Amino acid sequence: MPKTAAPKLKTHYVCTNCGSVHARWAGKCPECGEWNTLVEEVIEERTAVGRRSAVGGLAPQKLADIRADALQRLPLPIGEFSRVLGGGIVPGSLVLIGGDPGIGKSTLLLQSAVLTARHLGPTLYVSGEESAQQIKMRAERLGVGDSELYLLTETNLDVVLHAIENMKPKLCIVDSIQTMYVDNLQSSPGTVTQVRESAQRLQAIAKASNVAVFIVGHVTKEGNIAGPKVLEHIVDTVLQLEGDRFHSFRVLRSMKNRFGATSEVGVFEMAGDGMREVLNPSEAFLAERMVHAPGSTVAVTMEGTRPLLVEVQALTNATQNPMPRRTANGFDYNRLFLLIAVLGKRVGIRLHDQDVFVNVVGGLTIDEPAADLAAAVAIASAHKGMPVPADIVVVGEVGLSGEVRSVGQLGQRLNEAAKLGFRRCILPKTARKIEHPPDGLQLMPVRSLGEALDAAMTG
């Protein structure tokens, strides 16, 4: 009797950056233009049953008939974490948390799992990277433990989904999504197919059972979350844990949130007993500031809805190198070049023969242009060797013509500066009039970068 030939496997190529599918391999993705991002995948045949959503067939509902209060947020006992999530855990949500190795993702999530189990009910912690004994040792080191916290060391996603269906926990944490695999897929764990399929199945069970699911994602060497870009589109919330491993401060930043404000941040301090909330980040970032030092200014930035005061340091040094160094730590590299050009062209501070270094103290990264003026003042102060008075804060965006442009949420910034004891603030003159300026804070409005330097150096 002749043997039946085995079915021939079909393959295609998926871009790990944008998730587009292509029939042939190419060095450059035709969709997003990234190089060396196409990986080979085996095409899996799915039945109609496999395609059916776990939520089931739902009839269309009239918007007016849907109760907005059907799902109440679960209060997370960690206030900074709750702030980033938008006020608490949303039942049925899928949250992705990324960050560099060793930054503290597992520590923060284990603390959250214990407190959730203690105050809200059963919590499931799934680990595909550590054994139950290792997690127990870490919990003892952190000084936490609770009978309502259940551990599952498993990488088979079907087993994990079965445990969620049986337990119906308040919160499920999966550490990490790259270690999970689905039986009917032939690719290895961590591949594009496995990561995408695992995330979709976790999303389906989260919506069907109203269980909040937190998944940990690895990051690439560029700092982006590993796996297909579609992973970030599947989840409801994307959080990034940032920080310099040589500093104790960690910043949990919201990159995407369907249930709250984006760009919200929570600040933590890594200690021997785990992550501690920093209730007054501005005071912590300025605790070791050396006053009356040339090249040091205080900028008032906004991280989501929270104003933060951070120290911006600058240093200039004469060099014989025909291409002077430009180094930015925690500050946008391209904006540093812009400020150096404006200082030279509009103010007459020539830095073509100077190495320029700019550093944001505490490991924080500033993205908004409102810190431009503080960085420019710090560079000029370092170059001239003239310190900026310790009671002055600086806020404003610098344009190419040397003008100082207004920034948003100025009232909140001024209130935070006054609360920390600052007496003067250099700010844009074009800003809207502050109806109730803080008591004890003198406003020093300026139109140009030259005026700002004069006010800062002679203040």
C-alpha positions as CSV (number, residue, x, y, z in Angstrom):
1,M,0.0,0.0,0.0
2,P,1.6,3.3,-1.0
3,K,2.5,5.8,1.7
4,T,0.7,9.1,1.8
5,A,3.0,12.0,1.3
6,A,3.3,14.4,4.2
7,P,1.8,17.8,3.6
8,K,4.3,20.4,2.4
9,L,4.9,23.2,4.8
10,K,4.4,26.7,3.6
11,T,6.4,29.6,4.9
12,H,6.2,33.4,4.7
13,Y,8.3,36.2,6.1
14,V,7.1,38.6,8.8
15,C,8.6,42.0,9.7
16,T,9.4,42.1,13.4
17,N,9.1,45.9,13.4
18,C,5.7,46.6,11.6
19,G,4.2,43.1,11.4
20,S,3.8,43.1,7.6
21,V,3.8,39.7,5.8
22,H,5.8,39.0,2.6
23,A,6.1,36.0,0.4
24,R,9.9,36.4,-0.1
25,W,12.7,37.5,2.1
26,A,14.3,40.8,1.5
27,G,17.0,42.7,3.3
28,K,14.8,45.8,3.7
29,C,11.1,45.7,4.7
30,P,9.1,47.1,1.8
31,E,6.5,48.5,4.3
32,C,8.5,50.3,7.1
33,G,11.9,50.5,5.5
34,E,13.8,48.8,8.3
35,W,16.7,46.5,7.5
36,N,17.1,42.9,8.5
37,T,13.7,42.6,10.2
38,L,12.1,39.9,8.1
39,V,12.0,36.5,9.8
40,E,10.7,33.2,8.4
41,E,7.5,31.7,9.8
42,V,5.6,28.5,9.1
43,I,2.0,29.1,7.9
44,E,-0.4,27.4,10.2
45,E,-3.8,26.3,8.9
46,R,-6.7,27.2,11.3
47,T,-10.1,25.7,11.4
48,A,-13.2,27.8,11.7
49,V,-13.4,26.9,15.4
50,G,-9.9,28.1,15.9
51,R,-10.8,31.4,14.4
52,R,-13.8,32.0,16.6
53,S,-13.3,34.5,19.4
54,A,-13.4,33.3,23.0
55,V,-15.8,36.2,23.7
56,G,-18.5,34.4,21.7
57,G,-21.1,35.9,19.4
58,L,-22.4,39.2,20.7
59,A,-25.3,41.1,19.2
60,P,-24.9,44.8,18.5
61,Q,-25.8,47.0,21.4
62,K,-27.2,50.5,21.4
63,L,-24.7,52.9,22.9
64,A,-27.4,54.5,25.2
65,D,-28.2,51.1,26.7
66,I,-24.6,50.3,27.7
67,R,-23.8,51.0,31.4
68,A,-20.7,53.0,31.7
69,D,-20.3,51.9,35.4
70,A,-20.5,48.2,34.6
71,L,-16.7,47.8,35.2
72,Q,-15.3,49.6,38.2
73,R,-11.6,50.1,38.5
74,L,-9.9,48.0,41.2
75,P,-7.8,50.2,43.5
76,L,-4.2,49.2,43.4
77,P,-2.5,49.8,46.8
78,I,0.7,51.2,45.1
79,G,-0.3,54.8,44.4
80,E,2.3,55.6,41.8
81,F,1.5,52.5,39.8
82,S,-2.2,53.3,40.1
83,R,-1.6,56.9,38.8
84,V,0.1,55.6,35.7
85,L,-2.7,53.1,35.0
86,G,-5.2,56.0,35.2
87,G,-6.6,55.4,38.7
88,G,-6.5,51.6,39.2
89,I,-6.8,48.3,37.5
90,V,-9.5,47.9,34.8
91,P,-11.0,44.4,34.8
92,G,-10.6,42.7,31.5
93,S,-7.7,44.9,30.4
94,L,-4.4,43.7,29.0
95,V,-1.4,45.6,30.1
96,L,2.1,45.3,28.6
97,I,5.1,46.3,30.7
98,G,8.6,46.6,29.1
99,G,12.0,47.6,30.4
100,D,15.7,46.8,30.3
101,P,16.9,43.6,32.0
102,G,17.4,44.1,35.7
103,I,15.5,47.4,35.8
104,G,12.9,46.0,38.3
105,K,9.9,44.8,36.3
106,S,9.5,41.5,38.1
107,T,10.1,43.2,41.5
108,L,7.5,45.8,40.9
109,L,5.0,43.2,39.6
110,L,5.6,40.8,42.5
111,Q,5.0,43.5,45.0
112,S,1.8,44.5,43.1
113,A,0.6,40.9,43.0
114,V,1.1,40.5,46.7
115,L,-0.8,43.7,47.6
116,T,-3.6,42.9,45.1
117,A,-4.0,39.4,46.6
118,R,-4.0,40.9,50.1
119,H,-6.6,43.6,49.4
120,L,-8.7,42.5,46.4
121,G,-8.6,38.7,46.2
122,P,-6.9,35.7,44.5
123,T,-4.0,36.7,42.2
124,L,-2.1,34.5,39.8
125,Y,1.6,35.0,39.1
126,V,2.8,33.0,36.0
127,S,6.5,32.8,35.5
128,G,8.2,31.2,32.5
129,E,11.7,32.3,33.6
130,E,11.9,31.4,37.3
131,S,11.0,28.5,39.4
132,A,8.5,28.7,42.3
133,Q,11.4,28.4,44.7
134,Q,13.2,31.3,43.1
135,I,10.1,33.5,43.3
136,K,9.6,32.5,47.0
137,M,13.2,33.5,47.8
138,R,12.7,36.9,46.1
139,A,9.4,37.4,48.0
140,E,11.1,36.7,51.3
141,R,13.9,39.1,50.4
142,L,11.3,41.8,49.6
143,G,9.5,40.9,52.9
144,V,6.2,40.1,51.2
145,G,4.0,37.0,51.2
146,D,0.3,36.2,51.1
147,S,-1.9,33.1,51.0
148,E,-4.1,34.5,48.2
149,L,-1.1,34.8,45.8
150,Y,-0.8,31.7,43.6
151,L,2.3,30.8,41.6
152,L,2.4,28.9,38.4
153,T,5.7,28.2,36.6
154,E,4.6,27.2,33.1
155,T,5.4,28.2,29.5
156,N,2.6,26.3,27.9
157,L,-0.1,29.0,27.3
158,D,-2.9,26.4,27.1
159,V,-2.1,25.4,30.7
160,V,-2.0,29.1,31.7
161,L,-5.4,29.8,30.1
162,H,-6.9,26.7,31.8
163,A,-5.6,28.0,35.2
164,I,-7.1,31.4,34.6
165,E,-10.5,29.9,33.6
166,N,-10.6,27.8,36.7
167,M,-9.4,30.4,39.2
168,K,-10.9,33.5,37.8
169,P,-8.3,35.7,39.7
170,K,-8.6,39.4,40.1
171,L,-5.2,39.8,38.4
172,C,-3.0,37.6,36.4
173,I,0.7,38.4,35.7
174,V,2.6,36.7,32.9
175,D,6.4,37.0,33.1
176,S,7.2,37.0,30.2
177,I,5.2,36.9,27.0
178,Q,8.4,35.8,25.1
179,T,8.6,32.5,27.1
180,M,5.0,31.4,26.3
181,Y,4.2,29.0,23.5
182,V,1.1,27.6,21.9
183,D,1.0,23.9,21.1
184,N,-0.4,24.0,17.6
185,L,2.3,26.4,16.4
186,Q,5.6,24.8,15.2
187,S,7.7,27.9,15.8
188,S,9.8,28.4,18.9
189,P,8.8,30.6,21.9
190,G,9.7,34.2,21.4
191,T,9.1,34.2,17.6
192,V,6.7,36.7,16.0
193,T,4.0,34.0,15.5
194,Q,4.2,32.7,19.1
195,V,4.2,36.2,20.7
196,R,1.3,37.5,18.6
197,E,-0.8,34.4,19.1
198,S,-0.1,34.3,22.8
199,A,-1.1,37.9,23.2
200,Q,-4.3,37.5,21.2
201,R,-5.4,34.5,23.3
202,L,-4.6,36.3,26.6
203,Q,-6.6,39.3,25.3
204,A,-9.5,37.0,24.5
205,I,-9.6,35.4,27.9
206,A,-9.2,38.8,29.7
207,K,-12.2,40.2,27.9
208,A,-14.3,37.1,28.4
209,S,-13.6,36.6,32.1
210,N,-13.0,40.2,33.2
211,V,-9.6,39.3,34.5
212,A,-6.9,42.0,34.3
213,V,-3.8,40.5,32.7
214,F,-0.3,42.1,33.0
215,I,2.3,40.7,30.6
216,V,6.0,41.5,30.7
217,G,7.8,42.1,27.5
218,H,11.5,42.0,26.8
219,V,13.2,44.9,25.0
220,T,15.7,45.1,22.2
221,K,19.1,46.8,22.4
222,E,17.5,50.0,21.1
223,G,15.1,50.0,24.1
224,N,12.0,49.1,22.1
225,I,9.7,46.2,23.2
226,A,10.8,43.0,21.4
227,G,8.4,41.2,19.1
228,P,6.0,42.4,16.4
229,K,4.8,46.0,16.6
230,V,1.3,44.6,16.4
231,L,1.8,43.4,20.1
232,E,1.5,47.0,21.2
233,H,-1.7,47.4,19.2
234,I,-3.3,44.3,20.8
235,V,-2.9,45.4,24.4
236,D,-4.9,48.2,26.1
237,T,-2.0,49.8,27.9
238,V,1.8,49.9,27.3
239,L,4.0,50.8,30.2
240,Q,7.8,51.4,30.1
241,L,10.0,51.1,33.2
242,E,12.9,53.4,32.7
243,G,16.0,54.4,34.6
244,D,19.7,54.3,34.8
245,R,20.8,51.1,36.6
246,F,23.5,53.1,38.3
247,H,20.9,55.3,39.9
248,S,18.2,54.2,42.4
249,F,15.3,56.1,40.7
250,R,13.0,54.3,38.3
251,V,10.3,56.0,36.2
252,L,7.2,54.0,35.1
253,R,5.9,55.8,32.0
254,S,2.6,55.2,30.2
255,M,3.2,55.1,26.4
256,K,-0.4,54.1,25.5
257,N,-3.5,53.9,27.7
258,R,-7.1,53.3,26.5
259,F,-8.4,54.0,30.0
260,G,-6.3,57.0,31.0
261,A,-3.9,59.7,30.1
262,T,-0.8,58.9,28.1
263,S,2.7,60.1,29.1
264,E,1.7,59.8,32.8
265,V,4.6,58.7,35.0
266,G,5.2,57.2,38.4
267,V,8.5,57.5,40.2
268,F,10.0,54.7,42.4
269,E,13.2,54.2,44.2
270,M,14.9,50.8,44.0
271,A,15.9,49.7,47.5
272,G,16.9,46.5,49.2
273,D,13.3,45.7,50.1
274,G,11.9,46.4,46.6
275,M,10.4,49.4,44.9
276,R,9.5,52.3,47.1
277,E,7.1,55.0,46.0
278,V,8.7,58.5,45.7
279,L,5.8,60.8,46.7
280,N,7.7,64.0,46.0
281,P,9.9,63.3,43.0
282,S,11.0,67.0,42.5
283,E,12.5,67.1,46.0
284,A,14.2,63.8,45.5
285,F,15.8,64.8,42.2
286,L,17.1,68.1,43.7
287,A,18.3,66.6,47.1
288,E,22.0,66.5,46.1
289,R,22.1,69.7,44.1
290,M,25.2,71.8,44.6
291,V,24.0,75.4,44.7
292,H,26.0,78.4,43.2
293,A,27.8,76.0,40.8
294,P,28.3,77.2,37.2
295,G,26.5,75.2,34.7
296,S,23.6,74.2,36.9
297,T,19.9,75.2,36.4
298,V,16.6,73.9,37.5
299,A,14.0,73.1,34.8
300,V,10.2,72.7,35.4
301,T,9.0,69.9,33.2
302,M,5.6,68.1,32.9
303,E,5.4,64.3,32.9
304,G,1.8,63.6,32.1
305,T,-0.2,65.6,34.6
306,R,2.6,65.9,37.1
307,P,5.1,68.8,37.2
308,L,8.7,67.8,38.0
309,L,11.6,70.0,38.9
310,V,14.9,68.5,37.7
311,E,18.5,69.8,37.7
312,V,20.0,70.3,34.3
313,Q,23.8,70.4,34.3
314,A,26.2,71.5,31.6
315,L,29.9,71.6,31.1
316,T,32.0,73.2,28.4
317,N,35.7,72.5,27.9
318,A,38.2,73.9,25.3
319,T,39.4,71.3,22.8
320,Q,41.8,71.1,19.9
321,N,39.7,68.5,18.2
322,P,38.4,69.8,14.9
323,M,35.1,68.1,15.7
324,P,34.2,69.0,19.3
325,R,32.2,66.4,21.3
326,R,28.5,66.9,22.0
327,T,27.2,64.6,24.7
328,A,23.6,64.6,26.0
329,N,22.5,62.3,28.9
330,G,18.7,62.5,29.5
331,F,18.3,65.3,27.0
332,D,17.4,65.2,23.3
333,Y,20.7,65.0,21.3
334,N,19.3,66.9,18.3
335,R,17.9,69.7,20.4
336,L,21.4,70.1,22.0
337,F,22.8,70.9,18.6
338,L,19.9,73.3,18.0
339,L,20.6,75.2,21.2
340,I,24.4,75.4,20.5
341,A,23.6,76.9,17.1
342,V,21.2,79.4,18.6
343,L,23.7,80.4,21.3
344,G,26.3,81.0,18.7
345,K,24.2,82.8,16.1
346,R,21.8,84.9,18.2
347,V,23.7,85.5,21.5
348,G,27.3,85.4,20.3
349,I,28.5,82.5,22.6
350,R,30.8,80.6,20.2
351,L,31.2,76.9,21.1
352,H,32.9,75.7,17.9
353,D,36.1,75.0,19.8
354,Q,34.3,73.6,23.0
355,D,33.2,70.2,24.0
356,V,29.7,70.5,25.4
357,F,28.1,68.0,27.8
358,V,24.5,68.2,29.1
359,N,23.2,66.0,31.9
360,V,19.8,65.6,33.5
361,V,20.4,64.5,37.1
362,G,18.7,61.4,38.5
363,G,18.6,59.3,35.3
364,L,15.4,61.0,34.1
365,T,14.9,61.6,30.4
366,I,13.3,64.9,29.3
367,D,11.5,64.9,26.0
368,E,9.5,68.1,26.0
369,P,10.9,71.4,24.6
370,A,10.0,73.3,27.8
371,A,13.5,72.4,29.1
372,D,15.2,74.2,26.2
373,L,15.7,77.4,28.0
374,A,17.1,75.7,31.1
375,A,19.6,73.8,29.1
376,A,20.7,76.9,27.1
377,V,21.1,78.9,30.4
378,A,23.1,76.0,31.9
379,I,25.5,75.9,28.8
380,A,26.0,79.6,28.9
381,S,26.6,79.6,32.7
382,A,29.2,76.8,32.3
383,H,30.9,78.6,29.4
384,K,31.1,82.0,31.3
385,G,31.8,80.4,34.6
386,M,29.0,82.4,36.2
387,P,26.5,80.5,38.5
388,V,22.8,80.9,38.3
389,P,21.2,81.9,41.6
390,A,19.9,78.9,43.6
391,D,16.4,80.3,44.0
392,I,15.7,80.6,40.2
393,V,13.9,78.1,38.1
394,V,13.7,78.3,34.3
395,V,11.0,77.2,31.9
396,G,10.5,77.9,28.2
397,E,11.0,76.7,24.6
398,V,13.8,78.3,22.5
399,G,13.1,79.0,18.8
400,L,15.6,79.3,16.0
401,S,15.4,83.1,16.0
402,G,16.4,83.1,19.7
403,E,12.9,83.8,20.9
404,V,11.5,82.2,24.0
405,R,8.2,80.6,23.3
406,S,5.4,79.8,25.7
407,V,4.7,76.3,27.2
408,G,1.6,74.6,28.4
409,Q,0.3,74.0,32.0
410,L,2.4,77.0,33.3
411,G,0.2,77.4,36.4
412,Q,1.0,73.9,37.6
413,R,4.7,74.4,37.0
414,L,4.8,77.6,39.0
415,N,2.9,76.1,41.9
416,E,5.3,73.2,42.1
417,A,8.3,75.6,42.0
418,A,6.8,77.7,44.8
419,K,6.0,74.7,46.9
420,L,9.7,73.7,46.8
421,G,10.8,77.1,48.0
422,F,12.0,78.8,44.8
423,R,11.6,82.6,44.7
424,R,12.0,83.5,41.1
425,C,11.1,82.0,37.7
426,I,12.4,82.9,34.3
427,L,9.5,82.3,31.9
428,P,8.3,83.3,28.4
429,K,6.8,86.8,28.2
430,T,4.3,85.6,25.6
431,A,2.7,83.1,28.0
432,R,-0.9,83.7,29.0
433,K,-1.4,85.8,32.0
434,I,-1.4,83.8,35.2
435,E,-4.6,84.7,37.1
436,H,-3.4,83.6,40.5
437,P,0.4,83.4,40.6
438,P,1.8,81.6,43.6
439,D,2.6,83.8,46.6
440,G,6.3,84.4,47.1
441,L,7.3,83.5,43.5
442,Q,8.6,86.5,41.4
443,L,7.9,86.1,37.7
444,M,10.7,87.2,35.4
445,P,9.2,87.2,31.8
446,V,11.6,87.3,28.9
447,R,11.2,87.5,25.1
448,S,14.5,86.3,23.9
449,L,17.4,84.0,24.9
450,G,19.6,87.0,25.4
451,E,17.2,88.5,27.9
452,A,17.0,85.2,29.8
453,L,20.8,85.0,30.1
454,D,20.9,88.5,31.4
455,A,18.2,87.8,34.0
456,A,19.9,84.6,35.1
457,M,23.5,85.8,35.2
458,T,22.8,89.1,37.0
459,G,20.0,87.9,39.2
